[in-house]
Amino acid sequence: MRFELRVALRYLFSKKKQNAINIVSGVCATGICVASLALVCILSVYNGFQSVVGDLYSSFDPDLRIQPKEGKIYPDTLPQIKEIRNIKGIKAQAPVLTDDVILMNGGKQTSATLCGVDGNYSRIIKEDVVFAGEFNVGKDETPFMVLGVALAAQLNASTHFVEPVTLYTPIHDAKLSVANPEGAFNQMQIFVSGLYSVNQQETDSKFAFIPINVAREMYGYEPHDISHIDIKTEDGADIKKIKREIEQTLSDTEGYTFEVLDKETLHADFYRMLQVEKWVTFLILFFVLMIAIVNIIGSLSMLIIEKKGDIQTLKHLGATNSTIRRIFLLEGWLVTVIGCLAGVVIGLLLCGIQSWFGIIRLSEGADFVVKYYPVDVQIIDIIVIIFSVLAIGLVTAWYPTKYAE
C-alpha cells in the first residue's frame, strides 16, 4: 500500500496537463471543507442550546425522582423507601405531594400545580432560583407559600405580605352542587414568602409550594401519602449507578411498581425534540455534502483518462490491475480526507472563538438567557461527521476506478 499511496500523493499535488482537473478537485475539496465546517458548527450550536436549557432545568429539578408507574400516591413508610436513604452518593431526598389547585388574589384567578414539601426540599434546588424573598414554606401552624415568578405576576401577588393568596383544592369524593359550588372545595389563605425563577415560562408559571402536611389536610390524604420523592446526589456522584441501585431496591416492593426518572427523562419531550431537530439538520447538510463529494467522480475520471500512458507504463513494470485501482482510489479518497479534516479543524477553531469571545450574538434588545450563540463541541458528533464523510468519499471514489485498467 505504501507504493500506491506515494503515487496517489504525487498525482494529487502534481500539475496536470488539463487545468480543469485541478479546478474540479479544488472545488470538490472546498465543498467538502465548507460542508464539514457547517456540520461541526451547527451541531455544536444545537448542543450549546441544549446545555443552556438543561442548566436552567437543573437549577430547579432533582437529580432523580421516584414516582409510581400506576396510581397517583403511595406511602413513604414502605421499607424499601427507607432503604434508599442508605445508598451511597445521595445527598438529600424530599417527599413531595402534588395536585391541582386554583389560586385567587383579589380579582385575579389562575390554576396551578400545588406541591406540598418539607424543609428538605430547599436542599434539592439551587439557591440561585430564588427571585425574591426566600424559599420558605414555614411550618404546619404558620404556613407560607412560594410561587413561580410568572405565576405571581398572573395573580398580582408579592412577598410583601400585603394580602394572602387564597387556595381552592378539590375535596375527594365530594359532589359538585350547582347551588353551592364552593362546597366541593377546601379553601385556605396563605401569605407568599418567596418567588422562584428559572427563566422558563412553563416552569415559572406552574408551581406553588406549601408545607406537605397542610397539602395532605387540604386534599384529604393520609398522613404519609406522597406523589414522588425528589433526590439530590452528591457532587461527582455516579447518577446512573445510583439510579440502578434505587431501581434494584424498589424492584421487590409488594403492591407498588416504581420508575426512577433522571433529568433527561423528566423532560423527555424537550430533549427528544432537540435531538430530532439536530439530526434532521445533519441529514440536510449531509445531502449537500454528498453533492460536493460526487464531483470526485468527474475529477477522478478525467485523471484516469489523462494518465492512460502512466497506467500502461506501470503495467509494464509489473503493476497489477488491483494496484492501479488502489492508486486512483486513494487519489480520490485523499481529496475527501483533506477537505473533511480541513473543515473539521476550521469548524473547531470557529467554535472555540465563539465560545471564548462570543462574536456572533443573539438579537440585540431581546431578553434571552444568553447574549450570544452557545456552542458545545461533543466528540461523538465529530466522530460521526468524520466517519460519515470519509465513508461516502471512499464509496464515491471507488466507482470510477473500475475503468483504471
N, C-alpha and C positions, 0 to 999 in steps of 0.2 A: 504493500500500500504506500510505502514511502516514495517509490518511483512515480506512481500515479499522482500523488499529491504534489510532488515537485513540478511535474509537467503541467498540472492544472493551475498551480500558482503562477507559473510562467505565462500560460495562456491568458490568465485573468488580468495580469498587470502589464503585459507587453502591448505595444501599439499594434492595432490591427490594420490590415490593408483597407478595409472598409470602415470609415469613421462611424457609420450607423451602428455597428456592433457595440462600440464603446458607448455611444449615446444611449442605446436601448438598455445596456447593462447598468449604466449610471442611473437612468431614470427608474429602473426596476429596484435597484438598491436604495435609492432615495425614497421611493414609495413605501418600501418595506420599513425603512427607518422611521418615516413620519407616522405610519400606522402603528408601529410598535410603541413609539413615543406616546401617541394618543392613548393607547390601551393602558400603559403604565400610569399616566396622569389621571385619566378618568376613573379607573378602578380605585386608585388611591384616594381620590376626592370622595367617592361613594363610601369607602372605608372611613374616611375622616368624619363625614356627616353621621355615620352610624356610631362612631366612637363618641361624638359630641352628645348626641341624643341619649346614648347609653349611659354616659356620665351623669346626665340630668336625672335619668330614672334611678341610677344607682345611689343618688343622694337620698332618695326617699324610699326606695324599695328595699326589702330584706334580701340577704344573700340566698336564703332558701325559705320556702313556705310549705307547710304541711297542711293539706286540706283533704276532706273526704271525697272519694270518687262518686259516691252516691249519697244523697241526702244533703242537708244544709248545716247541721250542727253535730257535735259529738262531745262527750265529757272529757275534760283534761285530767281526769283522775285515773285513766287507763294505765296499767302497769308499764306498758310499752312506752307511753309518753314520758313517764318518769325516767325510764332508762336512757332516753335520748339526752338528758341533761349531763350524763356521764361521758358522752362521746367527746374525744379529744379534738380540739380545734373550734368548738362552739364558744363564742364569747358571751352571747346573751340570747335569750329567747323570750318572746312575749305573746301571751294568748290574745286573740282578737275576736270580737263578736261583731258581725256586720249585718245590717238590714237596711231597708229603705226607710226614709224619713221625709217629712215635709217641714220646712223651716219657714218661719214668718218673722218679719221685723217691721213694725209699722204697717205700711200698706204694701210692702214687698213680700213676695212669696216664691219659693222655688223648692224643687225636690233635690235630694242628695242621698249619699250613702253614709249612714251613721256607723261609726266604728267605736266600739267600746274597747278601751285599752287600759292597761295598768301602768304603774310607774316605770316598768322595764322598757316600755316602748320608746322612750326618749333615747335609749341606748341603741336602738335599731336604726334610727335615722341619723343623718349628719346635722351638726349644729347650723350649717350654712343654709338650711332650708327655712329657718325661722325668719320671716319677713318683718314681723312687728310683734312686740310683746314677748312672750315666752311660750315654749311648748309645755304647757302645764294643764292637765285636766283636773287638778285638785284632788279632793277626797270625796268619799261617798256622801259625807254630811254637807260638804261645801263644794259641789262640783263646778267645774269650769269647762268651757268648750274651746277647741282650736279649729279654725276654719281655713280652707284654702283662700288665697287672696282674691281669686276670681269669684268664688262663691260669696265671700264677704261683700264684694262690690255689687253683686246682684241683689243682696239683701240690704245694702247700705249700712252694714254693721261695722263696728270698730272695736278696738281694745280699750277704749276709754271708759267703759262701764257706764255709758250714758243710759242705755236701757238694755234689758236682756233680750235674747232671741228665744222665740217660742218654738218648741219641738212638738210635732204631732206624729206619734207612732201608732201603727195599726194594732189593735188588740186581737190576738189569735183566737179564732173560733167565734169572734163577735159578729153579729149580723148587722148589716148596714140598714139603718132606718131612715126613710125619707123625711120623716118628721123631725128626727134628731140625728143628723149625720155625724155630729161630733161625738156621739156616744160610742162609736166604733173605734175611737182613737184615745190613747193616753196623751196627755199634754204636760209639758214642763217648761219652765222658763229658766234659762241658763245664761250667765254673762260670758262674754268672749274674753279669753285671756291671751290669745295669740293668733297670729296668722302665719301660714306657711306658703312658700312659693318654690316651684321647681321649673318655672318658665315653660310649663306645658299646660295649655288651656284645659285639656281633658282632665288632667290630674288636679290642677288648681281650682277647678270648679266642681269637683265631685265629692270630696270627703269632709266630714265633720267628726271630730273626736271628742268623746266624753268618757268618764270612768266606766269600766266594764260592768261593775255591779249595778250602776244606775241604768245602763243599757239593758241588762238582764231583767231588771224590775219593770222597765217601761214596756218591754216586749213580752213579758210573762214567761221568760225562760227559767230553767232550773239554775241553782247557784253555780254549777261548774260547767255549764254549756258554753262552748266556743265554736266559732266558724273555722278558724285556722290558727296555726302558730307560726309567727314570723321569727326567723333565726338570723342572727348576725354572727359571722365567723371571725376568727382572729386574723390579723394581718398576715398574709403569706400562707394561710392555710389552704390545703388542697380541697377545694369545694366539691369537686366531683367525687373524691374519696369519701368525704363526709356525707354526701348525698346517698352514696351506695350503702354506707353503714346505717343511715336512717331508714332507708327502704328495707334493708335486711331486718332491722329491729322491728319494724311495723308489719312485716310480712305474715306474722303469726297472730295478729290481733283478731280475736274472735268477735264476729258480728260487724266488723268495720273493715273497709278497704280504703287505703290512703294513696295519694300521689304526692310526690315531693317535687316542687317546681323551683327552678333557678331563675335568674333574672331574664334570660332569653325566653324561657317558656312562659313567664309571666306576661310578656309582650310578644307572643309568638307571631301574631298577625303583622305587627310592625316590622320585626326582623325578617319575616318571610317576604314582605313587600319590598324591602330594601334589597334583599338578595335577588329577587326576580328582576327588579329594575337593573341591578348591576350586571347580571349575566345576559339579559336581553341587549343591553348596550354593548357588552362584549361581543355578542354574536353579530350585531350590526357592523361594528368596526372590523370584525374579523372577515366579513364578506368583502369589505373594502380592501382589506389586506390581501385577500385571495386574488382580487383583480390585479393588484400590483405584482404578486408572485407569478401569475400566469405569463407575464411578459418574459419570464425566464425561458419559456418555450421558444419564443421568437428569437431572442438573442443567442440561445444555445444552438438552434437550428442554423442560424446564419454562420455561427462559428464553425460548426461541423462542415458546412459547405466550403468555407474558406480554407479549412485545414485538411482537405482531401489528400493533398500531396503529403502532408506530415503523417497522415494515417497510413498511407502506403509505405512510407519510409520506416515507420515504427514496426509494421508487419514484417518488412524485410529483415529488421534487426531482431525479430523473434517475439514481438508482442502479440498476444492472443487477442481475439475479439473481445473477450471479457475485460482484459486490461484496458483496451481502448475505451470501452463503455464506461469503466470506472473513472477514467481520466475526465471525460466530459460530464459524468455525473457529479464528480467532485467540483468541477469548474462551475456548474450551475448552482450547486448547493452552497458553495462559498459566497456567492452573491447574496443568498438569503442570510447566511451566517453574519456577514459583515453588516448588512442592513439591519438585521434584528438586534445584534449586540450594540451597534451604534445607537439605535433608537431607545433601547432599554437604558443604556448608560446616560444618555441625554435626558431621558424621562426621569430617572432617579435624581439627577442633578437639579432639574427644574422643581421636582417635589421637595428636595432639600431646601432650595432657595425660598420656595413658597412657605415651607414650614418655619424657617428661621426668620424671614423678613416680612412675610405676609404681603407680597407685592400685589396680587390680584385680590381686590376687596369686594365684598358684597355691596349691594346697592346703598349709596350714601343716604343717610337720613332714616333708613329703615331700622326698626327695633328688632335686630337679630341677636341671638345669644352670642355669636362670634362675629367679628368685624371683617374677617377675610375667609376665603375658602379653606377649610381644614383639609389636611392630607394625612393619610396613614398608610404607609407602604407596608404591605404584607408579603412575606417571602413566598407564600403559596401562590399568590397572584403572579409574581414574577416567574416562578417555575412554570405555571400553566401557559403564560404568554410565550416564553422561550420554547417550550416543548411543542406547542401548537404550531408556531410559525416555522420552526425547523422541520417538523414532520411534514407539513404541507409543502414546504420548499423542496424537501427530498423527493416526495412523490411527483411533484411537478417537473423536477429536473430529470427524473428517470424516463419520462415519456419520450423525449426526442433522442435519447442515447441509443435506442434500438436501431437507429439509422446510421450510427457511427461505426460502421464495419467496412 
